[in-house]
Amino acid sequence: MAIQIMIPTPLRQFTENRESVSVEGSSVGEALESLCTKYSPLKKHLYSDDGKLRNFVNVYVNDEDIRYMQKESTPLSEKDVLSIIPSIAGGTA
């Protein structure tokens, strides 16, 4: 089934400047794997060397953080939208 993934601005350089990409997958993990297969340079920005999703990469199904669902095993339906949201750090002293 086709899933829409929203790509944040800093990562669009790895997806031919697309703000969204349609991929196949019935779970979050499958959809992200399809995304990384389609755009292989993106993988190192989403996953650590041990194959785990990086801590500073937040993934949402619709408006729900997958960390509070079933993580990468979270099932998807065709109407779901996956969003990749990089953490932003910083501020003033």
C-alpha positions in Angstrom: 0.0 0.0 0.0 1.2 3.5 -0.8 2.1 5.7 2.1 2.9 9.4 1.9 6.1 10.6 3.8 6.6 14.3 4.5 10.3 15.2 4.2 11.7 18.1 6.3 13.6 20.8 4.5 17.1 19.8 5.6 16.6 16.3 4.2 15.1 17.3 0.9 18.5 17.5 -0.8 18.5 13.6 -0.5 15.0 13.2 -2.1 15.5 15.3 -5.3 14.1 18.3 -3.3 10.7 16.7 -2.8 8.7 17.8 0.2 6.8 14.5 0.2 7.5 11.0 -1.2 5.1 8.1 -1.8 6.5 4.7 -0.8 5.2 1.2 -0.1 4.8 -0.2 3.4 2.4 -1.6 5.9 4.3 -0.4 9.0 6.5 2.6 9.8 9.6 0.5 9.6 8.7 -0.9 6.1 7.8 2.6 4.8 11.1 4.0 6.1 13.0 1.1 4.6 11.3 1.7 1.2 12.2 5.4 1.5 15.9 4.6 2.2 15.9 2.1 -0.7 14.5 4.7 -3.0 16.9 7.4 -1.7 19.9 5.6 -0.3 21.9 8.6 0.8 19.1 9.4 3.2 19.7 6.3 5.3 22.8 7.6 7.1 20.8 10.6 8.2 17.9 8.5 9.6 19.7 5.5 11.0 22.8 4.9 13.1 25.5 2.4 12.2 23.7 -0.3 14.3 20.5 0.1 12.2 18.5 2.0 14.8 16.5 5.1 14.1 18.7 8.0 15.3 17.6 9.7 18.6 17.2 13.1 17.0 14.9 11.9 14.3 11.2 12.0 15.3 8.7 10.1 13.2 4.9 10.8 13.4 2.0 8.9 12.0 -0.5 11.7 11.4 0.0 13.7 14.6 1.1 10.8 16.8 4.7 10.2 17.8 5.6 6.6 17.0 7.6 6.4 20.3 4.3 6.4 22.1 2.7 3.9 19.7 4.4 0.7 18.5 7.6 2.5 17.3 8.7 1.1 13.9 6.2 -1.7 14.2 3.3 0.8 14.1 0.9 -0.4 11.4 -0.1 2.0 8.6 -3.1 2.4 6.4 -3.3 4.2 3.1 -4.8 7.4 4.6 -1.9 7.8 7.1 0.7 10.4 6.6 4.2 9.8 7.9 6.2 12.9 9.0 10.0 13.0 9.7 10.7 15.8 12.1 14.4 16.4 13.1 15.0 17.6 16.6 16.1 21.2 16.9 18.5 22.1 19.7 19.9 25.5 20.7 18.9 28.6 22.4 20.4 31.4 24.4 22.5 31.3 27.5 
